[in-house]
Amino acid sequence: MTAPVIGVLALQGDVREHLAVLRDQGAQAVTVRRPEELAAVDGLVVPGGESTTMANLASRFGLLQPLREAVAGGLPTYGSCAGMIMLADTVLDAPAGQQTIGGLDVTVRRNAFGRQVDSFETEVEVAGVPGGPVHAVFIRAPWVEEVGPGVEVLGRVVGGAADGKIVAVRQGHLVATSFHPELTGDPRVHAMFVELVRAARARGLGSDGATAGADSEGRASRE
Ligand SMILES: NC(=O)CC[C@H](N)C(=O)O
């Protein structure tokens, strides 16, 4: 099978770093700025950056509605930091009227780790990522305050002031982390996501779903 095509939403934020890791993991990584580009991908990464700016740009580029439809329609999507906020259904400490893509049944709090310390690093054990904890870099990061019934908690902070806070989640085709694995040189979170995209495509979801055979198995496995 050809390499899965994974788009990185390239309106704002650390786009290049994600493209590089995805390519290293065997994906065909492309930038997404227009609805036509979005329609051509098997999976999507929403990078870190500034969620309010990203949402405003998405709206201005006519991408917000197509993004909402794609994510609701089953497009495998991974959001990192601001990307997690963009995927969340509910955002606390957001400016009035902040828009998101939504789809992930979680409540996140923006800039949750405190105003004194903008960033910190720690080790986080992430379910589905073998080989020991991931070195997690948090930069004005959100955490997850509540998860809906369909959301699996993949990782929590252990120790310190943020002990127990949820920082990695999965809901079917959606994955989100508060931290930035694209900045550490450790490709394992991206590797997990690329696998998820490959599996979804093999089941007949994604851009070439029709040719991959959207049979009863494909429908049953739609998460
Ligand atoms: N590193 C980041 O992505 C920071 C997220 C940013 N604080 C926001 O609210 O969007």
The ligand as a MOL file (V3000), in Angstrom:
LIG
                    3D

  0  0  0     0  0            999 V3000
M  V30 BEGIN CTAB
M  V30 COUNTS 10 9 0 0 0
M  V30 BEGIN ATOM
M  V30 1 N 2.1250 25.5980 22.6730 0
M  V30 2 C 0.8610 25.8230 22.4310 0
M  V30 3 O 0.2930 25.2870 21.4600 0
M  V30 4 C 0.1690 26.7910 23.3230 0
M  V30 5 C -1.3190 26.8180 23.2050 0
M  V30 6 C -1.8500 28.1910 23.5250 0
M  V30 7 N -1.6490 28.5250 24.8930 0
M  V30 8 C -3.3250 28.2670 23.1340 0
M  V30 9 O -4.1420 28.5240 23.9400 0
M  V30 10 O -3.6360 28.0900 22.0200 0
M  V30 END ATOM
M  V30 BEGIN BOND
M  V30 1 1 1 2
M  V30 2 2 2 3
M  V30 3 1 2 4
M  V30 4 1 4 5
M  V30 5 1 5 6
M  V30 6 1 6 7
M  V30 7 1 6 8
M  V30 8 2 8 9
M  V30 9 1 8 10
M  V30 END BOND
M  V30 END CTAB
M  END
